[in-house]
Amino acid sequence: MRSYRQLFRTPEFTPLFLASSATVVAQTVSGLALGVLVFRATDSPLLSALSMFGPSLTQVLGATFLLSGADRLPPRSTLTGISLAFAAGTAVLALPALPLWGVFAVLVGQGLAASLGGGVRWGLVNEILSKDGYLLGRSVFNMMSGVMQIIGFATGGVLVAVLSPRTGLLLAAALYAVAAVVIRLCLSSRPPRATGRPSASATWRANALLWSSPPRRQVYLALWIPNGLVVGCESLYVSYVPDSAGTLFACAALGMLTGDVLVGRVLPPRLRPRLGFPLLLLLAVPYLPFLLHPALPLAAAAVTLASVGFGASLVQQERLVALTPDELSGHALGLHSAGMLTMQGVAAALAGSLAQLTSPARAMTVMAVGSAGVTLLLMGAARREELRTVSCETGSGR
């Protein structure tokens, strides 16, 4: 599959794409609204960051106990139920009398549901498009995510400034409900990709099998850690510029969109594998000058440039799909999604704690240094593995 026209002519791709678009707008609007709501109530960078990205911490529980359902549950019913659960939970978050502990209890439940939903959704994309179309399809989803985040953060910023954060939460709840309707009415009923009942033991066995392969293990680490640490930087936008956080979030989405277009459509296939690690470095380096607390225009430019590096995930996902058997595709992609989001939650907590002790600008710089350092370590490990492989092939050919 080589063109966007072929992609959108594929049966069921377009409704899944539209439902996912509504979900991304809902996530961005609700995340910004909730982050502002919590920051106004507590004046805490840590709690604000956790309200936006902390639910990702519960993804590790979903990856441990629920992820076998990604290939063992019917996709349409599962995605419909998850969207409705998010609609209800987001409506509850808009209640004026909801205490802070109640906010985080709802977010934990949403994080558990999202850990399963990611595996089901990306496994379904792989099933609809097959492996030869997955990269193009995923790049389109990522581009959509960038555009919808720009729209969502711009809309959320206006709603927060002109009306109230709770209005943004109600809009997000309505969008989740729209996504549920589109999925239920426009996708066909498909059987599960794998047999057997979902269980914790089945999840553990599949996780162990996926993790046992050194090449897959290296791909997972590259997918999870460097960009997770940079998301820690993003979690501090609200405390860095409370009145203009939506601008920085929109610039980050614009940069991510650019990176996805570059990797998914512009770069030739032979060049893509070489750019995975350089793009990860690009993701971190522009945040280093935040130590000097740049003004909003310079900060926005740095954020845009850095976010181009998120295109590295497409390179790594393509390799992960190539290394994974079809019957584990949903589980493998769900593990990637859950691990990535868990790392984002850990990084948000770490960045918020550092900001609490120092300042948001300093904490962002520390997170960027950590991301670049991990990338350099992974580059060294990949190079050593490549040299060992060449040495073994040379030795066997004598």
Secondary structure, DSSP 8 states (H G I E B T S, - for coil): ---HHHHHHSTTHHHHHHHHHHHHHHHHHHHHHHHHHHHHHH--HHHHHHHHHGGGGGHHHHHHHTTTHHHHS-HHHHHHHHHHHHHHHHHHHT-TT--HHHHHHHHHHHHHHHHHHHHHHHHHHHHHH-HHHHHHHHHHHHHHHHHHHHHHHHHHHHHHHHS-HHHHHHHHHHHHHHHHHHHHHHS-----SS-S---HHHHHHHHHHHHTSHHHHHHHHHHHHHHHHHHHHHTTHHHHSTTTHHHHHHHHHHHHHHHHHIIIIIS-TTTGGGGHHHHHHHHHGGGGGGGG---HHHHHHHHHHHHGGGGHHHHHHHHHHHTS-GGGHHHHHHHHHHHHHHHHHHHHHHHHHHHHHS-HHHHHHHHHHHHHHHHHHHHHHHHHHHHHHHHHHHHHT-
